[in-house]
Amino acid sequence: MKIIRIEGGLGNQMFQYAFARSLARSSGDEVALDLAGLVTPNDTKREYRLKEVFSIEARLASAEESAAFQRGRAHPRVSAFKHAFESQVPIYISERQGTFDPSVFMVRGNAYFRGYWQSERYFASVQDEVRKAFSNFPLLSSAASDLQRMIDESSISLHVRRGDYVTHRGAAEVIGAKSADYYKAALQKAADALGHPRIFAFSDDIAWVKSSLDLPADTVYVSELGLKDWEEMRLMSLCRRHVISNSSFSWWGAWLDPRPDKMVIAPIPWFRDRRLENKDMCPHSWIRIPTNL
């Protein structure tokens, strides 16, 4: 059995589930999700969102299974490559920072995996399955449906993540909110050759967006309407072009747009702490715009 630790918000949970699907396919083993990571001391309590939003019926690890599989934490980490040739003793695998690590798919037998797995490469073998699973949104509210009808081939989704990236010391130092200059440059690039684009703005700080970005008068400030977060993700995915922040939420909003000719613009670096930078964070077809935060 393989157990995948679930932690973080909706976007992070989606990455972890996608990795779990890929691991199940490659190993042929049963894979379970451990929800213990959603409630940790001195951290924000999170809810498990995958069943609520996508009706995903995943196998959940029991408390006993989770405890048994995490005993490997007390011992030095053994590389996934080495464990591929070892016994069935459970091993604790922490994600390697900075790049896609294919050795995690070589682990045989019982193992516990902790990480965010934020790269399309971790689920490349099951991309179609993942896209299908994450397209199973509930019915939109009437307000969201009205916006859906407004979105056309000249629509740009703009996601600005600030919130704890600004107010929480740890998040600000490790991740950090992107600057107005990044969003302006990205929007200019996204608007090229669209004629008269309309921007659909999503943000946890719409006041900052309005005061800092000088957007066109016909911009739709979606996040003022009190929609559910998954409704915003769904609406993002319907737009023609995408300007995303350094957020897993808008990463998925852009990725779920199935059009092969879509344009996605993302910041580089993703993290303020350059030691965490993942060169495989975004698909190669996405445009990266440098930013100094």
C-alpha angles and dihedrals in degrees: 000000000000122000122201119201113229117209140146131034132317097290094050092046089054091055091049093049092047089053090049091054091050093047091050090052096047098043102034087220129127110265124202132186121233112212095186090099091067091071112047130153116265092009138099112278110238132196125228102252109176097085094043096048105031103018089239112171102203128172107256122209117238121236089252093052092047093051093046093049094047095057087095089073089079091065132063112277113264115210117254089236092057093045090055087077099039139085133290093265107130114257129198112229120196117195114258111237126233105028147028109283112207092183091080088074091059095063111118127200127002118359142156117218125201123182145084097258091205102179133091086227091072091065103025092120092057100034095129092049091049093049091050093048092049094046092064095097121161119253113291121246118250091259092052091045090055090055091046089060090053094055114096142153092294096054123120123196113215119191120188116186116195118131110098090009084073106026102038112073095212095047092044092053097043103035110007131189118274122245130254088247091063094051093046093051092045093049091049090053092046092050094055112121094358096108104212107003123190118217122220106200122206120182147138086226109044091161089063091046091053095046098041110035105045093218124189119277093249094056112133111224097207097179091063090069099071096239123163115266093246090053088057091050091050092050091048090055091055095058122100098231132020135213106189135188127223089281132117088219096065090036087066093040088060097038092053090061097100098200112117092211096052120129119227122182119195135174126254123233096038094193131047086216099068092199088074096049112131114205089198095052095108131038113259092245092064119096116239119206117197116239135183091204 
